[in-house]
């Protein structure tokens, strides 16, 4: 079994056609953003653009306040080249993750750093609650981060597909109103900003692609452990949706049993599944979330869940390796980081036991963006729309008013 080493720099391509100036500017800006700092010579090498083209583009980016010069790189011959970095405060974005057990809002700068965060752990929050929580939180978040509202370029919203219709334990009947809720209208106040809507697992994968391990690994499968279980597929730096836009739906796969296909994997491998498992030993999900005090009986209960969850994931991961052949499988979500790492380690061990039967085997690892991955990924959507390169189909605005993305 051989695996290709991860790339140390993004694979980007530009064109010197005059009509593609906007694309080239986006590619150049993205290269600076991903690499942290680059000289003009390095930019020409990465993008394939000519030195004069890079000079013109970087001048425009400087004039528009999107990048800035950050000293000179010394150690070579002649005049030391000037390093270029993105201006972190050039613009800001809001990311919102709505799930069946929580709402999270983040304020993110152009470098992808979370400047402020608000969260509410609420089971099956209705649209009116989410609207109220957002309006109550966002002004205070801007104030605490010292960000002027004029620097906001958009709102990204990450939600599970079929948010109001999947029949999970405890779901109230009126939760179905999410299926007819206009998300653009829900977030229309207090700021008049474009709203970008995305599936939560897709948003998390896109965030990882822009800010996390996806900067060095262009093909990966993302597993999102939230109230349910989701997945996202990134191939050659582009998010792949599938014919009906539902690729990566790992949680709906069924566990093989003696009598044929059994329950869905997300029945166990999810936060709601962990909560049910803990309840069998009279523990609560809150016992393992946040600050954690080791306790032998609780640890044993969690270890049992890890073993069962890793075992159930092996079948889907076999399929991912055989059908998709990603470089890595990244795991994130609201499952605490230490449990993500334990689950990934156990899955790796089980997969290695039958690695000889697979043509290739991608390692499972904790994603760089973990707990707030869907919210942060959602916040990246406005940046992607307005400023970053689009390797596939362009964006479209459906009649509902919110903007959805055809591909990353």
C-alpha positions as CSV (number, residue, x, y, z in Angstrom):
1,X,0.0,0.0,0.0
2,X,1.4,3.4,-1.0
3,X,0.1,6.8,-0.1
4,X,1.0,10.1,-1.7
5,X,2.6,12.6,0.7
6,X,0.4,15.6,1.6
7,X,1.1,18.8,-0.4
8,X,2.8,21.5,1.5
9,X,1.3,24.2,-0.6
10,X,-2.1,24.6,-2.3
11,X,-2.4,23.6,-5.9
12,X,-3.7,26.7,-7.6
13,X,-3.8,27.8,-11.2
14,X,-4.2,31.2,-12.8
15,X,-4.5,32.4,-16.3
16,X,-3.1,35.5,-18.0
17,X,-6.2,36.1,-20.1
18,X,-7.4,39.6,-19.4
19,X,-11.0,38.5,-19.0
20,X,-10.0,36.3,-16.1
21,X,-8.5,39.1,-14.0
22,X,-11.0,38.6,-11.3
23,X,-10.3,34.9,-11.1
24,X,-6.6,35.6,-11.0
25,X,-7.0,38.1,-8.2
26,X,-9.0,35.6,-6.2
27,X,-6.4,32.9,-6.7
28,X,-3.6,35.3,-5.7
29,X,-5.4,36.4,-2.5
30,X,-6.3,32.8,-1.6
31,X,-2.6,31.8,-2.0
32,X,-1.5,34.5,0.4
33,X,-4.2,33.6,2.8
34,X,-3.5,29.9,2.9
35,X,0.3,30.2,3.1
36,X,0.3,33.0,5.7
37,X,2.9,35.2,3.9
38,X,4.3,35.1,0.4
39,X,6.6,37.3,-1.7
40,X,5.6,38.3,-5.3
41,X,8.2,35.8,-6.7
42,X,6.7,33.0,-4.7
43,X,3.2,34.0,-5.8
44,X,4.2,33.8,-9.4
45,X,5.6,30.3,-8.8
46,X,2.5,29.0,-7.1
47,X,-0.1,30.5,-9.4
48,X,1.8,30.2,-12.7
49,X,1.1,33.9,-13.4
50,X,3.7,36.1,-14.9
51,X,5.7,38.5,-12.7
52,X,4.0,41.6,-14.3
53,X,0.6,40.0,-13.7
54,X,1.4,39.4,-10.1
55,X,2.7,43.0,-9.7
56,X,-0.6,44.4,-11.0
57,X,-2.8,42.1,-8.9
58,X,-0.9,42.7,-5.7
59,X,-1.1,46.4,-6.3
60,X,-4.9,46.2,-6.7
61,X,-5.1,44.0,-3.5
62,X,-3.0,46.6,-1.6
63,X,-5.2,49.5,-2.9
64,X,-8.4,47.6,-1.9
65,X,-7.0,47.0,1.6
66,X,-7.2,43.2,1.4
67,X,-3.5,42.6,1.9
68,X,-0.6,44.5,3.4
69,X,3.2,44.4,3.3
70,X,4.8,42.8,6.3
71,X,8.5,43.4,6.2
72,X,11.2,41.9,4.1
73,X,12.5,38.4,3.9
74,X,16.2,38.3,4.4
75,X,18.9,35.7,3.9
76,X,19.3,35.8,0.1
77,X,21.3,37.9,-2.4
78,X,20.3,41.3,-3.6
79,X,17.3,43.4,-2.4
80,X,15.3,41.3,0.1
81,X,11.8,40.6,-1.2
82,X,8.8,42.0,0.6
83,X,6.4,39.6,2.3
84,X,2.7,40.0,1.7
85,X,0.0,39.0,4.2
86,X,-3.8,39.3,4.2
87,X,-5.3,42.1,6.3
88,X,-7.1,40.3,9.1
89,X,-9.4,43.3,9.6
90,X,-10.1,43.8,5.9
91,X,-13.6,42.3,6.4
92,X,-15.5,40.1,8.7
93,X,-18.2,37.5,8.5
94,X,-20.8,35.9,10.7
95,X,-21.3,32.1,10.9
96,X,-24.4,30.4,12.4
97,X,-24.8,26.7,13.1
98,X,-28.3,25.6,13.9
99,X,-28.6,22.0,15.1
100,X,-31.3,20.0,17.0
101,X,-29.5,20.5,20.3
102,X,-27.7,23.8,20.1
103,X,-27.2,27.2,18.3
104,X,-23.7,28.6,17.8
105,X,-22.8,32.0,16.4
106,X,-19.3,33.1,15.6
107,X,-17.7,36.3,14.3
108,X,-14.7,35.6,12.1
109,X,-12.1,37.9,10.6
110,X,-10.7,37.5,7.1
111,X,-7.8,35.3,8.3
112,X,-10.4,32.9,9.7
113,X,-9.9,33.7,13.4
114,X,-12.9,33.6,15.7
115,X,-13.2,36.9,17.4
116,X,-16.4,36.4,19.3
117,X,-18.7,33.4,20.0
118,X,-22.2,32.9,21.4
119,X,-23.8,29.5,22.0
120,X,-27.0,28.1,23.5
121,X,-27.6,24.5,24.3
122,X,-31.3,24.1,23.5
123,X,-33.1,21.0,22.4
124,X,-35.1,21.5,19.2
125,X,-35.0,25.3,19.2
126,X,-37.7,26.8,17.0
127,X,-37.1,29.6,14.5
128,X,-38.5,32.4,16.7
129,X,-36.0,31.4,19.4
130,X,-33.1,31.3,17.0
131,X,-34.1,34.7,15.6
132,X,-34.3,36.2,19.1
133,X,-31.0,34.6,20.2
134,X,-29.2,35.9,17.1
135,X,-30.5,39.5,17.4
136,X,-29.7,39.6,21.1
137,X,-26.2,38.2,20.7
138,X,-24.7,39.7,17.5
139,X,-24.5,43.4,18.6
140,X,-22.8,42.4,21.8
141,X,-20.4,40.2,19.8
142,X,-19.4,43.1,17.5
143,X,-18.9,45.4,20.5
144,X,-16.7,42.9,22.4
145,X,-14.6,42.3,19.3
146,X,-14.5,46.0,18.4
147,X,-15.7,45.3,14.9
148,X,-17.7,48.0,13.0
149,X,-20.9,46.6,11.3
150,X,-19.7,48.2,8.0
151,X,-16.9,45.6,7.9
152,X,-19.4,42.7,7.7
153,X,-19.8,41.2,4.3
154,X,-22.3,38.4,4.9
155,X,-23.8,35.7,7.1
156,X,-23.3,32.0,6.6
157,X,-25.8,29.5,8.1
158,X,-25.0,25.8,8.5
159,X,-28.0,23.5,9.1
160,X,-28.5,19.7,8.8
161,X,-30.4,18.6,5.8
162,X,-34.1,17.8,6.7
163,X,-33.6,19.7,9.9
164,X,-37.3,19.7,10.8
165,X,-38.3,16.3,9.4
166,X,-35.9,13.7,10.6
167,X,-37.6,11.8,13.3
168,X,-35.3,11.9,16.3
169,X,-36.3,11.0,19.9
170,X,-37.9,13.9,21.6
171,X,-38.6,15.9,18.5
172,X,-41.8,18.1,19.0
173,X,-44.4,18.2,16.3
174,X,-44.0,22.0,15.7
175,X,-40.3,21.5,15.0
176,X,-41.4,20.7,11.4
177,X,-41.8,24.4,10.8
178,X,-38.1,24.5,10.0
179,X,-39.0,22.9,6.7
180,X,-40.8,26.0,5.5
181,X,-38.7,28.7,7.3
182,X,-37.0,31.3,5.1
183,X,-33.5,31.5,6.6
184,X,-32.7,34.8,4.7
185,X,-35.7,36.4,6.4
186,X,-34.8,34.9,9.8
187,X,-31.5,36.7,9.8
188,X,-32.6,39.9,8.0
189,X,-32.2,42.0,11.1
190,X,-30.5,43.9,12.6
191,X,-28.1,44.0,9.6
192,X,-29.1,43.9,5.9
193,X,-26.5,41.3,4.8
194,X,-26.5,38.5,2.2
195,X,-27.3,35.1,3.8
196,X,-25.5,32.0,2.5
197,X,-27.0,28.6,3.5
198,X,-25.2,25.3,3.6
199,X,-25.5,21.8,5.0
200,X,-23.6,21.6,8.3
201,X,-21.3,18.8,7.3
202,X,-20.5,20.5,4.0
203,X,-19.8,23.8,5.8
204,X,-17.5,22.0,8.2
205,X,-15.6,20.3,5.3
206,X,-15.3,23.6,3.5
207,X,-14.0,25.3,6.6
208,X,-11.5,22.6,7.0
209,X,-10.6,23.0,3.3
210,X,-10.0,26.7,3.7
211,X,-8.5,26.9,7.2
212,X,-7.6,23.5,8.4
213,X,-5.8,20.3,7.2
214,X,-7.4,20.7,3.8
215,X,-4.8,23.4,3.1
216,X,-2.2,20.6,2.7
217,X,-4.5,17.7,1.8
218,X,-6.6,18.4,-1.2
219,X,-8.7,15.2,-1.1
220,X,-10.4,14.1,2.1
221,X,-13.6,12.8,3.6
222,X,-15.1,14.7,6.5
223,X,-17.1,13.1,9.3
224,X,-19.2,15.4,11.4
225,X,-20.4,14.1,14.7
226,X,-23.2,16.3,15.9
227,X,-26.7,15.6,17.0
228,X,-26.8,13.3,14.0
229,X,-23.9,12.0,11.8
230,X,-23.0,13.7,8.6
231,X,-20.2,13.6,6.0
232,X,-18.6,15.7,3.3
233,X,-16.4,14.9,0.4
234,X,-13.6,17.1,-0.9
235,X,-11.7,16.0,-4.1
236,X,-8.8,18.0,-5.5
237,X,-9.8,21.0,-3.5
238,X,-13.4,21.1,-4.5
239,X,-16.5,20.0,-2.5
240,X,-18.4,17.3,-4.3
241,X,-22.2,17.3,-3.8
242,X,-23.4,14.4,-5.9
243,X,-26.4,14.4,-8.3
244,X,-29.0,15.3,-5.7
245,X,-26.7,17.3,-3.5
246,X,-26.6,14.6,-0.8
247,X,-23.2,13.1,-1.0
248,X,-21.5,12.0,2.2
249,X,-24.7,11.0,4.1
250,X,-22.8,8.6,6.3
251,X,-25.3,8.6,9.1
252,X,-28.1,7.1,7.0
253,X,-26.1,3.9,6.2
254,X,-27.3,0.9,8.1
255,X,-25.5,-1.5,10.4
256,X,-25.3,-5.0,9.1
257,X,-27.0,-7.5,11.4
258,X,-27.7,-11.2,11.5
259,X,-31.1,-10.6,9.9
260,X,-30.0,-8.0,7.3
261,X,-29.6,-4.2,7.5
262,X,-30.4,-2.9,10.9
263,X,-30.6,0.6,12.4
264,X,-28.9,3.7,10.9
265,X,-25.4,4.3,12.1
266,X,-26.2,7.7,13.5
267,X,-28.6,6.0,15.9
268,X,-25.4,5.2,17.9
269,X,-22.6,7.2,16.3
270,X,-23.8,10.7,17.2
271,X,-24.2,12.9,20.2
272,X,-27.8,11.8,20.6
273,X,-26.6,8.2,20.4
274,X,-23.9,8.8,23.0
275,X,-26.6,10.4,25.2
276,X,-28.8,7.3,25.0
277,X,-25.8,5.0,25.7
278,X,-24.8,7.1,28.7
279,X,-28.4,7.0,30.0
280,X,-28.3,3.2,30.2
281,X,-25.8,3.7,33.0
282,X,-27.6,6.7,34.5
283,X,-25.1,9.2,33.1
284,X,-25.9,12.4,31.1
285,X,-24.3,13.8,28.0
286,X,-23.3,16.9,30.0
287,X,-21.1,14.6,32.1
288,X,-18.6,14.2,29.2
289,X,-19.0,17.6,27.6
290,X,-16.8,20.6,28.5
291,X,-14.7,20.3,31.6
292,X,-14.2,16.7,32.4
293,X,-13.4,14.9,35.7
294,X,-12.3,11.3,35.2
295,X,-14.5,8.8,36.8
296,X,-14.0,5.0,36.4
297,X,-17.6,4.0,35.8
298,X,-18.2,6.9,33.4
299,X,-14.9,6.2,31.6
300,X,-15.9,2.6,31.2
301,X,-19.3,3.5,29.8
302,X,-17.6,5.9,27.3
303,X,-15.0,3.4,26.3
304,X,-17.8,0.9,25.5
305,X,-19.5,3.5,23.3
306,X,-16.1,4.2,21.6
307,X,-15.7,0.5,20.8
308,X,-19.2,0.1,19.4
309,X,-19.1,3.4,17.4
310,X,-15.7,2.5,15.9
311,X,-16.9,-0.9,15.0
312,X,-20.0,0.5,13.3
313,X,-17.9,3.0,11.4
314,X,-15.6,0.3,9.9
315,X,-18.1,-0.7,7.1
316,X,-18.7,2.9,5.9
317,X,-15.0,3.7,6.1
318,X,-14.2,0.6,4.0
319,X,-16.6,1.9,1.4
320,X,-15.1,5.4,1.6
321,X,-11.6,4.0,1.0
322,X,-12.6,1.7,-1.8
323,X,-15.0,4.0,-3.7
324,X,-13.4,7.5,-3.0
325,X,-9.8,6.9,-2.1
326,X,-9.3,10.0,0.0
327,X,-5.9,11.0,1.4
328,X,-7.4,11.3,4.9
329,X,-10.6,10.9,6.8
330,X,-11.1,13.9,9.1
331,X,-13.4,13.8,12.1
332,X,-14.9,16.8,13.9
333,X,-18.1,18.3,15.4
334,X,-19.3,18.9,18.9
335,X,-18.1,15.6,20.2
336,X,-15.3,16.6,22.7
337,X,-11.9,16.6,21.1
338,X,-10.5,13.9,23.4
339,X,-13.4,11.6,22.4
340,X,-12.9,12.4,18.7
341,X,-9.2,11.3,19.1
342,X,-10.2,8.1,20.9
343,X,-12.8,7.3,18.3
344,X,-10.3,8.0,15.5
345,X,-7.6,5.9,17.1
346,X,-9.8,2.9,17.7
347,X,-11.2,3.1,14.1
348,X,-7.7,3.2,12.8
349,X,-6.8,0.1,14.8
350,X,-9.8,-1.8,13.6
351,X,-9.2,-0.8,10.0
352,X,-5.6,-1.8,10.1
353,X,-6.7,-5.3,11.2
354,X,-8.0,-5.9,7.7
355,X,-6.0,-3.4,5.7
356,X,-4.6,-6.2,3.5
357,X,-8.1,-6.7,2.1
358,X,-8.4,-3.1,1.0
359,X,-6.7,-1.5,-2.0
360,X,-5.8,1.6,0.0
361,X,-6.4,2.9,3.5
362,X,-6.7,6.5,4.5
363,X,-5.8,7.4,8.1
364,X,-8.6,8.7,10.3
365,X,-7.6,11.9,12.3
366,X,-9.2,14.7,14.3
367,X,-9.9,17.7,12.1
368,X,-8.1,20.9,12.8
369,X,-11.5,22.7,13.2
370,X,-13.4,20.8,15.8
371,X,-16.3,22.0,18.0
372,X,-17.3,25.1,16.0
373,X,-16.5,23.6,12.6
374,X,-19.9,24.1,11.0
375,X,-20.3,27.7,12.3
376,X,-16.7,28.7,11.3
377,X,-17.2,26.9,7.9
378,X,-20.4,28.8,7.4
379,X,-18.6,32.1,8.1
380,X,-16.2,31.3,5.3
381,X,-19.0,31.1,2.8
382,X,-19.3,34.9,2.3
383,X,-15.6,35.1,1.9
384,X,-15.7,32.4,-0.7
385,X,-18.5,34.0,-2.6
386,X,-17.0,37.5,-2.8
387,X,-13.2,37.0,-2.6
388,X,-11.9,33.5,-3.1
389,X,-11.6,31.3,-6.2
390,X,-14.4,29.0,-7.3
391,X,-13.0,25.9,-8.9
392,X,-16.4,24.6,-10.1
393,X,-19.8,25.9,-10.9
394,X,-20.6,29.4,-9.7
395,X,-23.1,30.4,-7.1
396,X,-26.8,30.8,-7.7
397,X,-29.6,32.7,-5.8
398,X,-32.8,30.7,-5.5
399,X,-36.2,32.4,-5.1
400,X,-36.1,32.1,-1.3
401,X,-33.5,34.9,-1.1
402,X,-30.8,33.0,0.6
403,X,-27.8,32.0,-1.4
404,X,-26.7,28.4,-1.7
405,X,-23.6,27.1,-3.2
406,X,-23.3,24.6,-6.1
407,X,-19.7,23.7,-5.3
408,X,-17.0,25.0,-3.0
